[in-house]
Amino acid sequence: MKDHKDSNLKFWDSIVEEHVQSDFYDVPGFLKGKTSLDSLELELVGDVSGRTLLHLQCHFGLSTLSWVRLGAIATGVDFSPAAISAANELSKKSGLHARFIESNIYNISSNLDEKYDIVFASYGVLCWLPDLTNWAKEIEQCMKPGGRFHLVEYHPLMNTLDSGSGNDVVLKNSYFNEGVEIFESEGSYANPESPIKNSTYEWSHSIGEVITALLEAGLHIDNFAEYPYATDGSWISYLRKSDDGKWRVPDHKWGVPLTFSLSASKK
Ligand SMILES: C[S@@+](CC[C@H](N)C(=O)[O-])C[C@H]1O[C@@H](n2cnc3c(N)ncnc32)[C@H](O)[C@@H]1O
């Protein structure tokens, strides 16, 4: 498992600078006042003003700082030193203050000295985690009593599908967690043209696995929803961008969930 983590960390460290420069993340737009948060997570999380917010797997802090702009007292955590350094740089440039902490998600509660009103994670976080049982326990440990965890994530079904002929999609691999999958590729979702070569280790977590882990950690699931679109899906071959900017399967007969959200609370 340590080799998997080290290899993934090497990938994330190597790609941060390209992501900061990418059109996908649009840092210049953010510096001019644009948020990186979609209406989906803004509505799910609600008013953050004056509330403490922990952003898990925060990458280089764009969404963490977008929450700060809305009044949150935010802490971002990521295991990549390059991401944390870029996040601190962005904090300085934007004049928005957040605390950024380098930590593996599995040690997070022991690296933090406070509990939070809100714990938040979004888009592309679960596939890097071998074990959701300990992930959920760590989240529960970071929450204040009465605190809430909000997750917005690509639906696990999205990665099981691939382009077929015409607008058809075909099943590519199992929906269920069959253990680690190894990917040898170049570039990333934010910059497919990048020459950076990488080996990554990823896991597919079914919805049942996510919900079971949170329930077993003692959290109460307050809401759960599935959506037939992805807020971004430029790297998914069978999706097309709709007029509203969301990514969908073009043929309506393929009514598949591409995103899900949930909120869970601690008594
Ligand atoms: C796809 S990015 C999240 C992107 C974020 N939603 C955004 O748009 O900025 C996934 C992040 O997870 C972090 N990560 C992966 N495995 C981790 C781990 N075990 N502990 C902490 N962070 C991890 C990576 O460094 C990366 O920044």
The ligand as a Tripos MOL2 file, in Angstrom:
@<TRIPOS>MOLECULE
LIG
   27    29     1     0     0
SMALL
NO_CHARGES

@<TRIPOS>ATOM
      1 C1         -8.5460   15.4030   -8.1180 C.3       1 LIG1
      2 S1         -7.6880   16.2230   -6.8370 S.3       1 LIG1
      3 C2         -8.9620   17.0550   -5.9870 C.3       1 LIG1
      4 C3         -9.2820   18.1890   -6.7830 C.3       1 LIG1
      5 C4        -10.1820   19.1780   -6.1100 C.3       1 LIG1
      6 N1        -11.5340   18.7150   -6.1240 N.3       1 LIG1
      7 C5        -10.0280   20.4020   -6.9240 C.2       1 LIG1
      8 O1        -10.7730   20.5220   -7.8840 O.co2     1 LIG1
      9 O2         -9.1240   21.1700   -6.6540 O.co2     1 LIG1
     10 C6         -7.2840   14.9430   -5.6920 C.3       1 LIG1
     11 C7         -6.3820   15.4300   -4.5770 C.3       1 LIG1
     12 O3         -6.2740   14.3580   -3.6360 O.3       1 LIG1
     13 C8         -4.9830   14.4240   -3.0500 C.3       1 LIG1
     14 N2         -4.7330   13.1140   -2.4360 N.ar      1 LIG1
     15 C9         -4.6870   11.9130   -3.0460 C.ar      1 LIG1
     16 N3         -4.4680   10.9240   -2.1400 N.ar      1 LIG1
     17 C10        -4.3840   11.5340   -0.9260 C.ar      1 LIG1
     18 C11        -4.1780   11.0650    0.4010 C.ar      1 LIG1
     19 N4         -3.9850    9.7540    0.6540 N.pl3     1 LIG1
     20 N5         -4.1740   11.9620    1.4150 N.ar      1 LIG1
     21 C12        -4.3530   13.2930    1.1710 C.ar      1 LIG1
     22 N6         -4.5210   13.8030   -0.0600 N.ar      1 LIG1
     23 C13        -4.5630   12.9400   -1.1020 C.ar      1 LIG1
     24 C14        -4.0800   14.7760   -4.2320 C.3       1 LIG1
     25 O4         -2.8480   15.3260   -3.8380 O.3       1 LIG1
     26 C15        -4.9590   15.7620   -5.0080 C.3       1 LIG1
     27 O5         -4.6500   17.0900   -4.6710 O.3       1 LIG1
@<TRIPOS>BOND
     1     1     2 1
     2     2     3 1
     3     2    10 1
     4     3     4 1
     5     4     5 1
     6     5     6 1
     7     5     7 1
     8     7     8 2
     9     7     9 1
    10    10    11 1
    11    11    12 1
    12    11    26 1
    13    12    13 1
    14    13    14 1
    15    13    24 1
    16    14    15 ar
    17    14    23 ar
    18    15    16 ar
    19    16    17 ar
    20    17    18 ar
    21    17    23 ar
    22    18    19 1
    23    18    20 ar
    24    20    21 ar
    25    21    22 ar
    26    22    23 ar
    27    24    25 1
    28    24    26 1
    29    26    27 1
@<TRIPOS>SUBSTRUCTURE
     1 LIG1         1 GROUP 0 **** ****
